[in-house]
Structure formats: structure tokens, C-alpha cells
Amino acid sequence: MSVAVAHHGRSSSALALQEGARQAAYRGTDLVVIHVVESLDNDIAEANRAGISDAVEAALAAVALPDVRWDVRLVPGGRDIADVSEAILATVRELGPDVLVIGARRRSPMGKAFLGSVAQNLILDADVPILVVKSPR
């Protein structure tokens, strides 16, 4: 089994990576970072992989867990909320992790009334437990 983290470029991703590393260490398993890209063009994929690798290493260092084994899964999925959500969910179904860790941004009371965020789709449709990490105020 593993701990999966849905990664994106927002500040909450660093917190999700850190919590994912903690969960992987606690469970004695690997960390798998899922990152959705528009396409798997070789040059773009390598640039994404390098940037994500730096973010994972920084997160592991921040929580003093440099020995956690990890891998990055770049998944083609487009830009649309539904496409990104489905790409993550398909990868989660394939991996069968113990838990999926996601970052969530703070939303205004009005923003909470509207549906359609990737985080909300994952929470509603994932077949594994979800751990949501929010940035502090």
C-alpha cells in the first residue's frame, strides 16, 4: 500500500506533501505524488518532474523525514475541473493507496456555496479515505 498526495502548484500543496510524508512514515509505506498535467510531452514532463521533486524534497526536509521513499506520477488530464478530478481518481483507483492527502484553500462563505472544485470532487467520489489539509489563517 501507499499514501497518495494530489499535488498542484498552490501553497496548500506543500502542507499536503508534508502531511503525506508524515502519514507514509507512520504507516511504514511509500509516498506517491500525483500531479495532473495537460499532456505528457517529454520536455514539459521532465520540467514538471524536476519541480515536483524539489517540492517533495523540501517537504520531507521540513518534517525531518528525508528517508521516506517516494515517487511522482505525472498523469495527463487537461485543465477542466472534471478532467483533473477524474485523472486523479483513476490514478487512485489504480494505486489503491491507504489514504489520499489533498490540500484545500480557504474559501469565502459565498465560495463554499458553489460546487465544482477538484477537492470537492475528490472528497465526494474517492473510494479511499481522504485527509484534507488546509493552510492556517
N, C-alpha and C positions, 0 to 999 in steps of 0.2 A: 504494500500500500504506500501511499504518499500523502503529502499535504500540497494542495494546489493553490496558487495565488493568481487571481486575474489581475494582470498588470496593465496600466495605462500611464500616460505622461503627467498625471496630476500629482499634487503634493500628497494626497492620501495613499498613493502607491507606495511611497517609502514606508509609511506606517503599516500597510498591509504586508509588505515584504518582511518587515521586522517581526510582526506577529506570526507570519507564516514560518519564519525561521525558528521562533520560539516553539511553535506547535510541532514542527518537524523534530526538533531536538527532544522535546518532551515525549513524543511518540516513538522516537528512535527510528525515524524513516527519512526519506528523501523529500526535498522541496522541488516542486515543478512550477515554473513560472510560465503562465500562459499569456501571450501577447498577440493581439489581433492586428494584422497588417492588411493593407488593401490588396497587395499581391506579394508573391514570393520571388520577385526579381532578385537575382543573386547579389548585386551590389547593394541594393536597399536592404535586403535581408541581413547581410553582414554588418552593415552600419547599425541597424536596429539591434542585432545580437550584441554588438560591442557596447552600445549604450546601456542596454539592459543588464549586461554582465557587470558593468561598472556600478549600476544601481544595486544589484544583488550583493556585490562585494561590500559596498558601503553599508547596506542594511545589516549584513552579517557582522560587520565590524562594530556597528552601533549597539548591537545587543550582545556583543562579546561571544559570538558563536561561529567563528571562522571555519570550523570543521564540518559544518552541516553540508552534506552532499546536495547538489542542486543541478538542475537542467533548465534550459529555456526552450519552450515550444512556440515557434512562430506559426501562427495559424492564419491562412487567408480568410478574410471575412468582410471586406468592404468598410463603408463608413456609416451606413444606416444603423440605427439603434437595434432594430430587429435582427439584422445580419450579424452584427457584432455579438449580440446576446446568443444567437444560435451557434455561432462559431465556438464560443466559449463552452456552451452547454454540450456540444458534440464532442469537444475535447475532454470535458469532464466525464462524459459517458464512456469514452474510450479508455481513459486513465483509471477510473474508479477510485478516486482518492478517498481518504478518511474524512476529509473536510475541505471545503473551498473557502479561502480567505479573500474577501473583497474590501476595497476601500470605498467609502462613501463621502461625498462632500456634503457640507451643511447646506440646507435649503431653507428658503424663507417659508413662512406659513402658507403663502399662496403657491409657491413652487411645490409644496408637498401635496397639494390637491390635484396636480396634474400627473397623469401616468406617462410611462414611456421611457424611463431611464434604464440604462443597462443594468444597474444594480437591482432595480426593482424587478426586472425580468428574470434575473438570476435567482433572486430570493423566491419568486413565485414558481419557477419552473425547474429548478435543480432537484435532482434525485439524491443529493448528498447533503449533509448538514452544511450550513453557511455560517461563517463567522464574519460579521461586518465590523470594520474598524473605521471610526470617524476621527477626523482631526480635532484637537482640542480647540476650544473657543479662543 
